[in-house]
Amino acid sequence: MHSSIPDSPLSSVPRAVLAVVLSTFFLGFGGGVVFPILPNLGTVLGLSSFTVGLVLSANRIVRLVTNAPSGTVVDRLGTRGPFLVGVFLETAATFGYVIGIESPTPAGWFIGARVLWGLGSAFVLATAYTIAADVSNDDTRGTNMSVVRGATSLGFPAGMALGGVISELYGPVTAFESMAVLSVLACLISYREIPETHADSRSESVGLRDIYLGLPAIAAGGANFGLLFTYSGIVFATLVSYLDTTTAASVAVGPQGTSGVLIGVSVLTGSVFAVIGGRLSDVLARRLPFVVGCLGVTSIGVIVLSVANSFPLLVTAVVLLGVGQGGAGGPLLSLLGDLTPNSDMGRATGTYNTFGDLGASTGLLISLPVANAIGFDSLYRLAAVVPIIAAVVVIFGVANIEETAPVSDARA
């Protein structure tokens, strides 16, 4: 499986991870800022509910066809170049939001920006996880990959929270401009600090059309599909609209600000538990119990959300959801790293991300129409079943892997 940490100063390992963490965190602001603003702004801009859903999901739809090629590029060319390209594309996309809000054709600008964001984030995610795997060994992989996983998640809800509050107080234009500035900061950090970590693992035989279909990527990716379908798809797309229907969220900053803060709390919790889960999975040399247990917590969180009739229950629901998605996501990525050869890690990450984006984009596209048809409560109860199915998928996959090949360091 993965080799030990290369012969270099130990300080270079946290420096590489820290560079990825800072860059992806600041970029994440631009990814989340549209969510609390656009659903309520759609009518002002003349956008239909379908168009709003398309804008919100466009980046993930693009990643469905770009994740795997991005992973093969990493395995062929290394990590630094593709990471810098991805950061530049995401930064350019944030300026599309600024132009779109003032444009007579906002739909075109927002969809174009989200398409560009999807292409850039495919490169960023494939390289971020590969860098973390490259600088890790069996005893540190859970911690390093979970820290990166937490950072890539945390910037998104931070953008939702700040974007919602800034939009309520100063208007959406100021919110989008603020996120563009932070993306430029991510560019500067990336150019200066991101190292090349994959040079010794490049595979010249990898073709750009190759897709890694090893069982570890299928099992981990299938679980990631269910996790992001429920969390990033159903909950993220519907929470601001759901808050419009309940008095449980009657706080001063309005539905946009409240949804941003709630999701910010949720993913902050998730980022903390991603690191905790990854670290404990290193110390205890077990990944699967954390993954399965946290998928169960995710299901419970959705059920609590469906019956939330007070603000404390809303907070409880989003905290449970954060614990579940974060606690599962870190060890799940680490499990993928344990079971994948180093030369295939870029492609395996691309496959894993493809499954996750398919789940999230499916949830984003269907959630509002289904909620309008059957109600939010019924939608959430149905969504609670999905993480349980995801747990079955990863258990079955790991069991079959163990029958055909020993798991690295018995960490499943």
C-alpha positions in Angstrom: 0.0 0.0 0.0 1.3 3.5 0.7 5.0 4.0 1.4 6.4 5.5 4.5 6.9 9.3 4.8 9.7 10.2 2.4 13.2 11.1 3.7 12.7 14.7 4.4 12.4 16.9 7.5 9.3 16.0 9.5 8.3 19.7 9.5 7.6 19.4 5.8 4.7 17.1 6.4 2.6 19.5 8.5 3.6 22.3 6.3 2.2 20.5 3.2 -1.0 19.7 5.0 -1.3 23.2 6.4 -0.9 24.7 2.9 -3.7 22.5 1.6 -5.9 23.3 4.6 -5.6 27.1 4.3 -6.1 27.1 0.5 -9.1 24.8 0.5 -10.7 26.6 3.5 -10.6 30.0 1.8 -11.8 28.6 -1.5 -14.7 27.0 0.3 -16.2 30.4 1.0 -16.9 30.9 -2.6 -18.5 27.5 -2.9 -21.0 28.1 -0.1 -21.9 31.8 -0.5 -24.6 31.1 -3.2 -26.6 28.7 -1.1 -28.2 31.0 1.5 -28.6 33.9 -1.1 -29.8 32.4 -4.4 -32.9 30.5 -3.3 -34.6 33.7 -1.9 -33.0 35.9 -4.6 -34.2 33.8 -7.5 -37.5 35.5 -7.8 -35.9 39.0 -7.8 -33.5 37.9 -10.6 -36.3 36.3 -12.5 -34.9 32.7 -12.0 -37.3 29.7 -11.9 -37.0 27.1 -9.1 -35.5 24.7 -11.7 -32.9 27.2 -12.7 -32.0 27.9 -9.1 -31.6 24.1 -8.6 -29.5 23.9 -11.7 -27.2 26.7 -10.5 -26.7 25.1 -7.1 -25.9 21.7 -8.6 -24.0 22.7 -11.7 -20.6 22.4 -10.1 -21.3 18.9 -9.0 -22.8 17.9 -12.3 -19.6 19.1 -14.0 -17.5 17.1 -11.5 -19.3 13.9 -12.4 -17.4 14.0 -15.7 -14.2 15.7 -14.6 -13.3 14.0 -11.3 -11.9 10.8 -12.9 -9.9 12.7 -15.6 -8.6 15.0 -12.9 -7.4 12.0 -10.9 -5.5 10.5 -13.8 -3.9 13.9 -14.5 -2.6 13.9 -10.9 -1.2 10.3 -11.3 0.6 11.4 -14.5 1.7 14.9 -13.8 1.9 15.2 -10.0 0.1 17.3 -7.5 1.4 20.9 -7.5 0.5 21.9 -11.1 -3.1 20.5 -11.1 -3.7 22.1 -7.7 -2.7 25.5 -8.8 -4.8 25.2 -12.0 -7.8 24.3 -9.8 -7.4 27.1 -7.4 -7.1 29.6 -10.3 -10.3 28.3 -11.9 -12.3 28.5 -8.7 -11.1 32.1 -8.0 -12.1 33.1 -11.5 -15.6 31.6 -10.8 -16.1 33.8 -7.8 -15.8 36.9 -10.0 -18.6 35.4 -12.1 -20.9 35.7 -9.1 -20.1 39.4 -8.8 -20.8 40.0 -12.4 -23.9 37.9 -12.5 -25.7 39.7 -9.7 -25.6 42.9 -11.7 -26.0 41.4 -15.1 -29.2 41.5 -17.2 -28.6 37.7 -17.9 -27.8 36.4 -14.3 -28.7 32.8 -15.1 -26.0 32.5 -17.7 -23.3 34.1 -15.5 -24.2 32.0 -12.4 -24.4 28.7 -14.3 -21.1 29.5 -16.1 -19.4 30.4 -12.8 -20.7 27.2 -11.2 -19.4 25.1 -14.2 -16.0 26.8 -13.9 -16.1 26.2 -10.1 -16.9 22.5 -10.7 -13.9 22.0 -13.0 -11.6 23.8 -10.6 -12.8 21.9 -7.6 -12.3 18.6 -9.3 -8.6 19.4 -9.6 -8.4 20.8 -6.1 -10.1 17.8 -4.4 -8.1 15.2 -6.3 -4.8 16.8 -5.4 -5.7 17.8 -1.8 -6.5 14.2 -0.8 -3.5 12.8 -2.8 -1.1 15.2 -1.1 -2.4 14.1 2.3 -2.0 10.5 1.4 1.5 11.0 -0.1 2.9 12.6 3.1 1.3 9.9 5.4 2.1 6.4 6.6 -0.3 3.9 8.2 0.0 5.6 11.6 -0.7 9.1 10.4 -3.0 8.7 7.4 -6.2 9.0 9.4 -5.1 12.2 11.0 -3.7 13.9 7.9 -6.5 13.0 5.5 -9.2 13.8 8.0 -7.6 17.3 8.6 -7.7 17.9 4.9 -11.3 16.5 4.7 -12.4 18.8 7.5 -10.8 21.9 5.8 -12.4 21.2 2.4 -15.8 20.9 4.2 -15.4 23.8 6.6 -14.9 26.6 4.1 -18.3 25.8 2.4 -20.5 26.3 5.4 -18.4 29.2 6.5 -19.2 30.8 3.2 -22.9 30.0 3.7 -22.9 31.5 7.2 -20.9 34.7 6.3 -22.6 35.0 3.0 -26.1 34.8 4.5 -25.3 37.3 7.3 -23.5 39.8 5.0 -26.3 39.5 2.4 -28.9 40.3 5.1 -26.9 43.3 6.5 -25.2 44.8 3.4 -26.7 43.1 0.3 -25.7 40.1 -1.9 -23.2 42.1 -4.0 -21.1 42.8 -1.0 -21.3 39.1 0.0 -20.1 37.9 -3.4 -17.3 40.5 -3.5 -16.1 39.4 0.0 -15.8 35.8 -1.2 -13.9 36.8 -4.3 -11.2 38.5 -2.2 -10.8 35.4 0.0 -10.4 33.3 -3.2 -7.6 35.5 -4.3 -5.9 35.0 -0.9 -6.2 31.2 -1.6 -4.4 31.7 -4.9 -1.5 33.5 -3.2 -1.1 30.8 -0.5 -1.3 28.0 -3.0 1.3 29.5 -5.3 3.8 30.0 -2.5 3.3 27.0 -0.3 1.8 23.9 -2.2 4.6 21.3 -2.7 5.0 18.6 -5.2 4.4 15.3 -3.4 3.5 12.8 -6.1 6.6 12.9 -8.3 7.8 9.5 -7.2 4.4 7.9 -7.8 3.7 9.1 -11.3 2.3 6.4 -13.6 3.1 7.2 -17.3 0.9 4.3 -18.4 -2.3 6.0 -17.0 -4.5 7.3 -19.8 -6.8 10.3 -19.3 -9.9 8.1 -20.0 -9.0 5.6 -17.3 -11.3 5.3 -14.4 -10.2 3.5 -11.3 -12.8 0.8 -10.5 -11.1 -1.0 -7.7 -13.4 -2.4 -5.0 -12.0 0.0 -2.3 -13.0 3.0 -4.4 -16.4 1.5 -5.2 -17.2 0.7 -1.6 -16.0 4.0 -0.2 -17.5 5.9 -3.1 -20.9 4.2 -2.6 -20.9 5.2 1.0 -19.9 8.8 0.0 -22.8 8.9 -2.4 -25.3 8.2 0.4 -23.6 10.6 2.8 -23.6 13.6 0.4 -27.0 12.8 -1.1 -28.5 13.3 2.4 -26.3 16.0 3.8 -25.0 18.2 0.9 -28.0 17.4 -1.3 -31.2 17.2 0.6 -30.4 19.2 3.7 -28.3 22.0 2.2 -30.8 22.6 -0.7 -33.9 22.7 1.5 -33.0 24.2 4.8 -33.5 27.8 3.9 -36.9 27.0 2.4 -37.8 24.8 5.3 -37.1 27.6 7.7 -39.7 29.7 5.9 -42.3 27.2 6.9 -41.6 26.9 10.6 -41.7 29.3 13.6 -38.9 27.3 15.2 -36.4 29.5 13.3 -37.7 32.9 14.2 -34.4 34.7 14.9 -33.3 38.2 14.1 -31.3 37.6 11.0 -34.0 36.0 8.9 -34.2 32.6 7.0 -31.0 33.3 4.9 -28.9 34.2 7.9 -30.4 31.5 10.1 -29.8 28.7 7.6 -26.3 29.9 7.0 -25.5 29.9 10.7 -27.1 26.5 11.3 -25.2 24.9 8.5 -22.1 26.7 9.6 -22.5 25.2 13.1 -23.2 21.8 11.5 -20.1 21.7 9.3 -17.9 23.2 12.0 -19.0 20.3 14.2 -18.3 18.0 11.2 -14.8 19.3 10.7 -14.0 18.8 14.4 -15.3 15.3 14.3 -13.6 14.5 11.1 -10.2 15.1 12.8 -11.3 13.3 16.0 -12.6 10.3 14.0 -9.5 10.2 11.8 -7.1 10.4 14.8 -9.0 7.8 16.8 -9.0 5.5 13.8 -5.2 5.8 13.7 -4.8 5.2 17.4 -7.2 2.2 17.5 -6.2 0.9 14.0 -9.8 0.6 13.0 -11.8 2.7 10.5 -15.0 0.8 9.7 -16.7 1.2 13.1 -16.4 5.0 13.0 -17.8 5.1 9.4 -20.8 2.9 10.2 -21.6 4.5 13.5 -21.4 8.0 12.1 -23.6 7.1 9.2 -26.2 6.0 11.8 -25.9 9.3 13.5 -26.5 11.1 10.2 -29.7 9.2 9.8 -30.8 10.2 13.4 -30.0 13.8 12.6 -32.3 13.9 9.6 -35.1 12.3 11.6 -34.7 15.0 14.3 -34.8 17.7 11.6 -38.1 16.3 10.4 -39.8 16.8 13.8 -37.9 20.0 14.9 -40.6 22.3 16.3 -38.3 24.5 18.3 -34.9 26.2 17.7 -33.1 24.0 20.2 -34.3 20.9 18.2 -33.1 22.6 15.0 -29.6 23.1 16.5 -29.6 19.5 17.8 -30.5 18.2 14.4 -27.7 20.1 12.6 -25.1 19.2 15.2 -26.0 15.5 14.8 -25.8 15.8 11.1 -22.4 17.5 11.5 -21.1 14.7 13.8 -22.4 12.1 11.3 -21.0 13.5 8.1 -17.7 14.6 9.5 -17.1 11.5 11.7 -17.8 9.2 8.7 -16.0 11.3 6.0 -12.5 11.4 7.6 -12.2 7.7 8.3 -13.9 6.8 5.1 -11.2 8.7 3.1 -8.5 7.1 5.3 -9.9 3.7 4.6 -9.7 4.4 0.9 -6.0 5.4 1.4 -5.3 2.2 3.4 -6.6 0.0 0.6 -5.3 1.8 -2.5 -1.8 1.6 -4.1 0.0 4.9 -4.0 0.3 5.1 -7.8 -3.5 4.8 -8.1 -4.4 7.3 -5.4 -5.3 10.1 -7.7 -7.7 8.0 -9.8 -9.2 6.4 -6.7 -9.8 9.8 -5.2 -11.4 10.9 -8.5 -13.8 7.9 -8.4 -14.6 8.6 -4.7 -15.4 12.2 -5.5 -17.5 11.2 -8.5 -19.8 9.1 -6.3 -20.1 11.9 -3.8 -20.9 14.5 -6.4 -23.5 12.2 -8.0 -25.2 11.8 -4.7 -25.1 15.6 -3.9 -26.2 16.7 -7.3 -29.0 14.2 -7.3 -30.2 15.4 -3.9 -29.9 19.1 -5.0 -31.9 18.5 -8.2 -34.8 16.5 -6.6 -35.1 17.9 -3.1 -37.1 21.1 -3.7 -39.5 19.5 -6.2 -40.1 16.5 -3.9 -40.5 18.7 -0.9 -43.1 20.8 -2.7 -45.0 17.5 -3.6 -44.9 15.6 -0.3 -43.7 18.2 2.3 -40.4 18.7 4.0 -41.2 16.3 6.9 -41.9 13.4 4.6 -38.8 14.2 2.5 -36.5 14.2 5.5 -38.0 10.9 6.8 -37.3 9.2 3.4 -33.8 10.7 3.3 -33.0 9.2 6.7 -33.0 5.7 5.1 -30.1 6.6 2.7 -27.2 6.7 5.3 -28.3 3.2 6.5 -28.1 1.9 3.0 -24.7 3.5 2.7 -23.5 1.7 5.8 -24.5 -1.6 4.3 -22.6 -0.8 1.1 -19.3 -0.1 2.9 -19.6 -3.1 5.2 -20.3 -5.4 2.3 -17.5 -3.9 0.2 -14.9 -4.2 3.0 -16.0 -7.8 3.7 -15.3 -8.7 0.1 -12.0 -6.9 0.1 -10.9 -8.9 3.2 -11.7 -12.1 1.4 -9.5 -11.3 -1.6 -6.6 -9.3 -0.1 -5.5 -8.5 3.5 -6.4 -5.0 4.7 -3.5 -2.7 5.4 -2.6 -2.9 9.1 -6.0 -4.5 9.8 -7.6 -1.1 9.9 -11.0 -2.0 8.5 
